[in-house]
Amino acid sequence: MAASPAEITILLKAWSGGDEAALARLTERVYPELCVMARRYMQNERQAITLQTAALVHEAYLRLVDVTHVESNDRAQFFAMVAQMMRRILVDAARARAALKRGGNVIRVNFDETALLSSASDQSVLALDEALTAFSRFAPRQAKVVELRYFGGLTEEETTAAMKISLRTVRRDWTLAKAWLSRELTAG
């Protein structure tokens, strides 16, 4: 059974108040939703099996454990934070594999991270991350909308709540960002 928004808010407030066990309870309650989010990341990967999805969720959880100051007070903000972590995990894994392919220095990589992506998609993950990073330099709000919608799988309404902007602004930002990123990715 999925956790209610009120239950998530209570657990987030407890976690931000220093209750470390609240994060474990929160993660247990939203684990199915985290798996859906991870599957969205993995949807373009060949043979995106459950173990890979679980590895992404577990790596994100390990990073959440290290968070000392929690700024998320509701469901949308929490999932936005997790989406950003998942994006970083996938990009870091792709970069590590790309460095190894070039014969660079040996880099210590977590075993679970190496299983997250097929090598065929490393370039597309890196290209999207590069384009989104460049876009965020002059359009940070629009880039955040992309991160929440595309990587986090948040709805327009959830993105509105997480960013505290209007639904119309989210829609306009999403349209602009998709057009700009599409142009950049096809030009590259």
Secondary structure, DSSP 8 states (H G I E B T S, - for coil): ----HHHHHHHHHHHHTT-HHHHHHHHHHHHHHHHHHHHHHHTTSTT--HHHHHHHHHHHHHHHHT--S----SHHHHHHHHHHHHHHHHHHHHHHHHHHHTT-S-----HHHHTTS-GGGHHHHHHHHHHHHHHHHH-HHHHHHHIIIIIT---HHHHHHHHT--HHHHHHHHHHHHHHHHHHHHH-
